[in-house]
Amino acid sequence: MAEHQLSDYDAGLLTMSRELADYFEACLKLIDNPKLVSNWITGPLLGLLNAQDKSLDDSPISPAMLAELLGLIDDNTISNKIAKTVFEAMAVSGKAPGKIVAEKGLVQVTDAAALESVVQDVLSRSEKEVTAYRNGKTKLMGFFVGQVMRATKGKASPKIVNEILRKRLE
């Protein structure tokens, strides 16, 4: 818990079995992000194994594959949402995450200039909502982000989209 700054709950889950702890440690040798690794092992990976009634030994996703996927999130190549799609494809096909991302064109758009134009287009089509936002309805930020994500088919970096929208709307 202290070494990886994990909660009691996360540490408890990861040490349920020796195999699970070893899987966690194997991932950590490849990507140094204990919380991200923990979240994906205790969430999507265990969920997949439970749904397929498989043990960790029979997992279609090796520690190296999971670490590669998490590396793509960590370096902003893909978003968490896209990663879930890639994870599902990995489980079915056994292909490496980088290959799936390349084949399906799932690379996250992080080019601020490209996103600026999409944001501008969304704002110009949403004059009523822009006025309402500027008059205090700040919950509309989610609407604007959603519109940009829809326009980019979910490929825009949510962080960059939020930054651009705040700058444009303030």
Helices and strands as residue ranges (DSSP letters): H 8-14, H 18-30, H 34-40, I 41-45, H 46-51, G 56-58, H 63-74, H 80-93, H 97-104, H 112-124, H 127-134, G 138-140, H 141-151, H 158-169
